[in-house]
C-alpha cells in the first residue's frame, strides 16, 4: 500500500480540502494538537496512482500564492505500520452528551444512556474525527432527546457514522446515500458491526440522480457548500414540514450564504457551531417546537 501525504498550515487546510474534494480524493485529515500543522492522507494500491494524484495536486497548488504552499510526498506503507499508526493516534472520545465514538482496539465503560459507536478510522471522513461529523452527532443527540423521530435521511453518508448514531439513539429506519460506491460498502460494514444493519438502507448515487425520495423528519447533509447550493431543491424537499435539517461541510466563510439560501426556502436556524474553519447548522422547516 502507498500513502500520499499533504502537509499544510491550518489556514491553508480548507482550500486543500476543497481541491481534494474536487479531484474526487477520499482522504483522512489529521490535526496536530500542539502545532499549526494539518496532514491529509490518501491511500493507493500502487505507486503509479499515488504519484499521479501528487502531481495533480502540485499543479493545482502552483496556481495558489506562496502563502498556500504544502509539502507533498508519496511513500510505501507496510501493513504493520498502517495498523500501528492508527492505534497510536486514535482513541475513544465522548462527542456529545450521549454519543461516544471508539475504535475496536479500545474498551469503553459505558454509562447509562450512552450511545457507543465502534468505528475504526478508514480512508474517508466520517469516523468522528472531523468537526463536521462531530457537530452532526451533537445535533442528532439534541433532536432525539427533545423530540425523538422515527426516520432519518443521511445525504452523503460516508462511513455511516451518522446513520449508526441515529438508530442507536432511537430512529427505526434510515435511508442513506453517497456518491462513492466504496463509501456505501464501508457504511454497510460499519452498520453491521454496530448491530444496526437491518435498519439502514444505503445506496450509491448522486443527489442529482435521486428520484422519489419522500420526506423525513430528520435529514443530514454533511457535504461541501457547492453541493448544498447546487442540490438545494433535492435537499429541502427531503425534509418533512416541521422537520429538522443538519447542514455541515460549510466553511466559516460559506456559512452565512448557505444559511440565507435555506432560510429563503422556509427554514429557520435552531442552533449552530463552528471551530474557526468549519461551521454547521441545525435548521427546522417552517415553525415547530423548540429544541
C-alpha positions, 0 to 999 in steps of 0.5 A: 500500500502507498500513502500520499501525504499533504502537509499544510498550515491550518489556514491553508487546510480548507482550500486543500480540502476543497481541491481534494474534494474536487479531484474526487480524493477520499482522504483522512485529515489529521490535526496536530494538537500542539502545532499549526500543522494539518496532514491529509492522507490518501491511500493507493494500491500502487505507486503509479496512482499515488504519484499521479494524484501528487502531481495533480495536486502540485499543479493545482497548488502552483496556481495558489500564492506562496502563502498556500504552499504544502509539502507533498510526498508519496511513500510505501506503507507496510501493513504493520505500520498502517495498523500501528499508526492508527492505534497510536493516534486514535482513541475513544472520545465522548462527542456529545452528551450521549454519543461516544465514538471508539475504535475496536482496539479500545474498551469503553465503560459505558454509562447509562444512556450512552450511545457507543459507536465502534468505528475504526478510522478508514480512508474517508471522513466520517469516523468522528474525527472531523468537526463536521461529523462531530457537530452532526452527532451533537445535533442528532443527540439534541433532536432525539432527546427533545423530540425523538423521530422515527426516520432519518435521511443521511445525504452523503453518508460516508462511513455511516457514522451518522446513520449508526448514531441515529438508530442507536439513539432511537430512529427505526429506519434510515435511508442513506446515500453517497456518491462513492460506491466504496463509501456505501460498502464501508457504511454497510460494514460499519452498520453491521458491526454496530448491530444496526444493519437491518435498519439502514438502507444505503445506496450509491448515487448522486443527489442529482440522480435521486428520484422519489425520495419522500420526506423525513423528519430528520435529514443530514447533509454533511457535504461541501457548500457547492453541493448544498447550493447546487442540490438545494431543491433535492435537499429541502424537499427531503425534509418533512414540514416541521422537520429538522435539517443538519447542514455541515461541510460549510466553511466559516466563510460559506456559512452565512450564504448557505444559511440565507439560501435555506432560510429563503426556502422556509427554514429557520436556524435552531442552533449552530457551531463552528471551530474557526474553519468549519461551521454547521447548522441545525435548521427546522422547516417552517415553525415547530417546537423548540429544541 
